Amino acid sequence: MLAAILKVAVISKASADDVRASMSFVIGAVAPVGHPEPLRTIVDVTRSRYDEVWAAGGHPHYMFPTSYGNLLRITGGEAAEVGA
């Protein structure tokens, strides 16, 4: 579903080294904001059914609560159905 949204043939998982090099975060700590370069962000619409969603805060031990609407706003994200 994500490949279709992004209009690509294949989606693959990034390696830990690729994530660190491109995002400046370690896997498990990639925050939805604060990226070195603008990043296209897709936010799964299934999260909209929750009053509160949690996101990584840039460190493996930090997270922050927010709302689905605010997550879309702060990321400039696109709402889309990503999973079944």
C-alpha positions as CSV (number, residue, x, y, z in Angstrom):
1,M,0.0,0.0,0.0
2,L,2.8,2.4,0.8
3,A,4.6,1.7,-2.4
4,A,1.4,2.6,-4.3
5,I,1.1,5.9,-2.3
6,L,4.7,6.8,-3.1
7,K,4.4,5.6,-6.7
8,V,7.4,3.3,-6.4
9,A,7.8,-0.4,-7.3
10,V,9.4,-1.5,-4.1
11,I,9.8,-0.3,-0.5
12,S,12.7,-1.7,1.5
13,K,13.8,-1.3,5.1
14,A,16.7,1.1,5.6
15,S,19.8,-0.2,7.4
16,A,20.7,1.2,10.8
17,D,23.8,2.8,9.2
18,D,21.7,4.5,6.4
19,V,19.2,5.8,9.0
20,R,21.9,7.3,11.2
21,A,23.7,8.8,8.2
22,S,20.6,10.4,6.6
23,M,18.5,11.2,9.7
24,S,21.1,11.8,12.5
25,F,19.0,9.5,14.7
26,V,19.4,5.9,15.7
27,I,16.8,3.3,14.8
28,G,14.1,3.3,17.4
29,A,14.6,7.1,18.0
30,V,13.7,8.6,14.7
31,A,11.5,11.6,15.6
32,P,8.8,12.8,13.2
33,V,10.4,16.3,13.2
34,G,13.9,17.8,13.3
35,H,15.3,16.1,10.2
36,P,18.4,17.6,8.5
37,E,16.5,17.8,5.2
38,P,12.7,18.0,4.4
39,L,11.2,14.6,4.5
40,R,8.0,13.4,2.9
41,T,5.9,12.0,5.7
42,I,3.0,9.6,5.4
43,V,0.8,9.3,8.5
44,D,-1.5,6.3,8.7
45,V,-5.1,7.3,9.0
46,T,-5.8,4.4,11.5
47,R,-4.0,6.5,14.1
48,S,-6.8,9.0,13.9
49,R,-9.0,6.8,16.0
50,Y,-6.8,7.5,19.1
51,D,-7.1,10.7,21.1
52,E,-3.3,10.5,21.9
53,V,-0.5,9.0,19.8
54,W,3.1,8.7,20.8
55,A,6.1,9.5,18.7
56,A,9.9,8.9,19.1
57,G,11.7,11.9,20.6
58,G,15.1,11.6,19.0
59,H,16.7,9.3,21.7
60,P,15.8,5.7,22.4
61,H,14.5,6.6,25.9
62,Y,12.4,9.7,24.8
63,M,8.9,9.8,23.4
64,F,6.3,12.5,23.3
65,P,2.5,12.4,23.2
66,T,0.6,14.3,20.6
67,S,-2.7,14.1,18.7
68,Y,-3.1,12.7,15.2
69,G,-4.1,16.1,13.9
70,N,-1.1,17.7,15.5
71,L,1.2,15.0,14.2
72,L,0.0,15.8,10.7
73,R,0.5,19.5,11.3
74,I,4.0,19.4,12.8
75,T,5.3,17.0,10.1
76,G,3.4,18.5,7.1
77,G,2.4,14.9,6.7
78,E,0.0,13.3,4.3
79,A,-2.9,11.2,5.7
80,A,-3.1,7.9,4.0
81,E,-4.3,4.3,4.6
82,V,-1.0,2.5,4.9
83,G,-2.0,-0.9,6.4
84,A,-5.0,-3.2,6.3
